[in-house]
Amino acid sequence: MINNVKHLSWLAVAGVLFAAACSDDEGKDGNIGEVDTGQISVIPNPVQFPDVPLGGSQEETIIISNVGDGTLNITSIELVEDTDSDAGGVEFQKGTWQNTAEIAPGDQIILTIAYTPLDQNPDNGRLIIKSNDPDGDLEVPIQTADLAPSISSTPVVNFPRVAPVTETTRNKSWQFLDVQNIGLAPLEISRVVVSPADSDFSISFPETKDVMVDPATDGTEPTSTVAPDEIFPVRVYFNPQDNLPSSADLIFFSNDPEKGQYTVSLQGNSGAPCMRLSREDEINFGEGGIGYANSRTITIENCSPTQDLKVSEISITDDGGGVFDLRDGSLPEGLPDAEAVIPPDNTANFVVTYTPTAEIVSTGELTVRSNDPSKANLRVPIVGKGTTNVCPQAIAQGRIQEQNGTAIGPYRQQLNTIPLKYIGFDATQSTDPNGSIASYEWTIVQRPPNSTARLETSNTVPQPTMFLDLAGTYIVELTVYDDQGLSSCNDDETRRVTILATPDEDIHVQLVWDTPTDADQEDTFGTDLDLHYLHPNGRWNNAPWDIFWRNRTSDWGSSGAADDPSLDIDDTDGSGPENVNHNNPESGLSYQVGVYYYADKGFGPSYATLRIYIQGQQRYEWRNEYLASTGTFWRAAAISWPSGSITALNQKQQGFPGTTP
């Protein structure tokens, strides 16, 4: 049939040529005998359908143009589907167009083809156009994409800052994670797990994202099938046991061909500031003498091990009718005109005063604003009751003494000493003008970062003691109460003892550590990290050139003890400290510092912090180095003498190095 059509066309052309030869007309370029013909152009070619979900439909427009000089005669337009595996039926459909057409030069016609996929397999077809184009029939390929599911979500769920969980706050901190099928075929979810299973994170599966719906109604199993473009929510809970960073993985198992195991990172308290106030629930003055400025010292602790705490405001937002105030000059440095910046594991103080004017109960409010996401706008209630009773006067003193109580120096309110000394405190000089002192309350309002110093035998006796475990500044404050329950109201100058503990050795190395899973790091059972101090002639964990718990001192350098290093404290069950001191180091040598995880005792990873003092000044600090478990060795730093320069080495391995590099 096609051959016959072509034969007839050539007969018609021959007739036209004969007529032209018998006339005086010429072709458009002046040559007698030429015939203008049509020329076909199809856009697009090939026809490519974008991703279309199962059950969806997509139309593509095809423009057929005549770019020749004569009429384009289209005698047939045929839509052919080539895919053999289609069990569901025809997936390409033609629009409402005719199978024949005549197109003048420069004109065009527009066709549409629809595609409705019925399975996940790619589909192919052809558009066959027959015309009088001298180049013959034209076949335009039709192509589609392979249909597959594709899981997608935000890559990280981050809880910036959540306080340690209590029974009343459990499962109160949660976020929605939207998981979407961005593919073109149904996504089949087989399992969703949190790894490790004993992390601070857990999940449930709500039917909707309505925040008014009780999370207790959530399901425990995920949606099994997620249609293309459909979203299903996952509720992620964070119940931290402490203020340290926490992480886990949320893993989805599905039929996604490229992401069969899809992981979302769960992070909490990671890189977030952390604030803790010493009187966060309430500042209670009890009874306060009328006309006297009764005071309470409030300590702000940065409980983050890594991030600065920035306090932008400390203010009395309700002064109780003018009786509550902040003591002038007591705000942390920077406030009130700018921010107060408190480094990790450090503290700062301020003083709230209560000056009652009548025998009534007054209430007020303190506001502290900071960059702690969980306490960005902390409000603390204040309460006090006025009394005509005259308040007692707290007189605090301290002295350096032996562990058995033997005095080394006189009582003072300012003490300068070295670490690892005992301080004895005394409150017996306190007085009450119209009564007697009935009770005592000592408070450590400042101590060095990572210090675990505490008052012994308790903080309610008139003469407690304290061991200075680390170098730095300690401030201890005394409050006394009379026989009517009225607290002291005198100024800080007489009720505070300030101790500055400064190393007096040429080199002082200090190790402390934190084990997040150990709930009480000050009891008698805990992790054991060991400090090592190595001479360049030595090998790790071998006497005499490595100073550690089995070799606490050795004869280094010249004869005698004047230039011998020593391990002065070894902690085997908690958080440190361990100290090495070294006077008169040899010139031209470099001494290395290492840390060995001797025993994790089932508590798992620990975070080591190393500080190095040179001639009393802190020159180096490396915070929170992760040590995974028993046997981990951290080659931390090198100290060059006599320059005192310190180089971070930061190399870790399992077990001790065989030789010193």
C-alpha positions, 0 to 999 in steps of 0.5 A: 500500500505504501508503495502504491501511494508513493507511485501515485505521488510520483505520477502527480509530480510528473504531471506537475513537471509536465505542466511547468515545462509547457508554461512560462513559469519558473521555480522559485530559484529560477530553475525550470522543473523543480517542485517544492515539497514539505519537510517534517520537524518534530519537537521533542524528539525523542519524547521523554516522560518525567517521573510519574508515580504509579496511578498518576498520569502525565501529558506531553505535547508534541509539535509537528512542523513543516519546515519545507517549501511545499505542503506537508501531507501526513497520511498516517500518525500511529502510536505504538507501545513496545513494552512486552511486560505490561500485564496491567494494560495499555499505558500510552494514550493518544490525544484527540487528534486526526491521523492525517493532516495537510500542513502548509509551509511554516505551519504546525500541528500540536498533538498530546500523548498521555502516560499512565504507568501501571507497574514499576517497569520502564515503558517504551513506545514509538510515534510513527509518522508517514508523510510526503517528506522526501526522507521518508517515514519518521519514527519518534521514540517515546521513553519513560523512567524506571519507577522505584521508591525512595525514602527521604527525611532530614538527616539529623534530629537534634535536641539542642539542650535537655536537662537530665530526665526525672520521673516527671519529665520522662518522655516530655522532650520529643520531636517529629521526624517526617519520613517521605517517599519521594519515589514513584513506587510504594515504599515498604517499611519492614523495620525501624530501630534505634541503635544502640538500643540502650541509648537516651533516644526512643521512638513511637509512631503517631497516626497524625502530627496533631500536637494535641494528641496524647503520645501515649496513643502512638503505635509501636510499629511503623506504617508498612506501606508509604505511597509516593509523595506520602509522609509518615511521622515518627516521634523521637524522644530524648531522655538524657541521663546527664548533661553530656552530649548523646547520640544514636542512629535511627535506622529504617529498613525498606525496599528502597533499591538504593537505600535499603538501610536508611540512617538518621542521626540522633543527637542530643545536648551536642554542642549546646550550652548548659546552665544550672543555678544553685537555687533554681526552684526558689530563692527562699530567704526565710525570715529577714530582719526589717531594715537589713539587706539580707542576701543570698549568693546564687551560683551559675554553673556552665554544665556544658563540657564544650560550649560557652554559656552566654548570660544576657540578662540577670534581673529582678522582674518582680521586686515584691514592692521594692524589697528584692534587689540585686547587690550593686557590683555583684553581677558576673563580668560583662553584665548588665551592659553586655553578655557574661560569658562563662567557659565550659565547666566554670561558674559565676556568682551574683547576689540577691538581696531582701530588705523587708520593711514590714512583718509580712511575707513578700514574693518576687521573681528573678529572671535569667536569660541565656543561650541555654536552649532549655532555659533561655528565659529562666524565672525563679520565684523569690520569697521572704518574711520580715521580722523585727528580730535582729539578724546574726552576723556570720564570721568565716575563717579558714586556715591551712592544716594537716589532714589530722587537723594540725594547723599549718598557719593562722585563720584568715579570710584570704589564703594562698597555698598549693594544690593537695592541701587541706583547709580547715574552716571556722564559724565560731566567731559568728555572733547574734546581738539578741540571741544565739547561733543555732545552726550553720550552713557552708556553701562552696560558691566557686571551685576550679573546673572539674574539681570535686572538692566538698566540705567534710564532715558536712556543711552544717558543722561550725568547723568543716574541712576541705581538700584542695584537689585541683589548682585554681580558686575556691570561695566558701561562704558561711550563713548562720541562723539564730534561735528564731530561724533568722539568717545572717545578713552581713556583707560577703567580706566577713562571711567568705573565705577565698583560697588560691591554690597555685602549683609551685613546681616547674611542671605540674600536670593534672588529669581529670575525667568524666564517665557519663554512665557513672551516676555517682563519680564521687563514690568508692566505685568508678572508672580508673584512668592513669596519668603517665609522664615519660622521660625521653629515655624511657618506654611507656609503663616501664620504670624508671623512666615512666612516672605512673601509679606503679612508679610514683617517683624515680631518680632522674637527672642529677643525684638527689630528689631535687629534680625528680618527678612524682605522682602525688595523687592516684585516683582509682575509682571516680573522676580524678584528679591525678597529678604529676609534679616535676621541679628542675627538669633537664634542659634540652629534653622533651617530656611526654604525657600520656593517659591510659584507661586502666579499668572501665569497670563496666561503665564504658567510655570516659572523657579525659581532660588534661591541664599543664601548668608551667611555673604556676601558670596554666599553659595548656588544656585539652578537654574531653578526649574520648577514651572508649574502654579498658586498654585505650592509650592516649599519647597526649602532649610533649613538654619541651624544657627550658622553653616550657612550650607544649605540643599536642600529640593526640594519638590513640591506640589500644595498649601501650606503644612498644617504643617511644617515637 
